[in-house]
Amino acid sequence: MSCKLVLDLSEIRAGLRQLASSMSGSGEAGHIVEARGNRAAHAIKSGYPSRTGDLRKFLTVTHTRSTVGARAVVRNTSKHAEEFELGTEARHYVTKANGVRHLTGKMPPNPLFSQTMMRERRGMYADFKELLTRQGLQVTGDAR
């Protein structure tokens, strides 16, 4: 008695090629990275105060794509960005000689930029998980 086993790997190869094109910078994964970068920049910009407009003016997002990857870099080059994000000391009111109260002291921290970026990064990982699941792969665990 003889037994014969024939494996046709053409479907597996085709699936892997499709997965590679989807996960490349020019595929759907590239669109996910770009969309999340734009979304983060928009959320940060709308959360900044508009007193002088300096924080909003110097916020940029730069996209880079290649056949093997995609990148979105959100950056704020304002001289006030670090102070706004990290703060320094608590603020307090001081009464001037003419009786007018004036807010003085250092700015408290407002981690708008870092919290938004962490939230969008987690969302991007969830989008990648969904993309891989649609491709027929089983993905376990979540990004933290």
Secondary structure as UniProt FT lines:
FT   HELIX           10..23
FT   TURN            25..26
FT   HELIX           28..47
FT   HELIX           54..57
FT   STRAND          59..65
FT   STRAND          70..76
FT   TURN            79..80
FT   HELIX           81..86
FT   STRAND          91..95
FT   TURN            97..98
FT   STRAND          101..105
FT   HELIX           112..134
FT   TURN            135..136
//
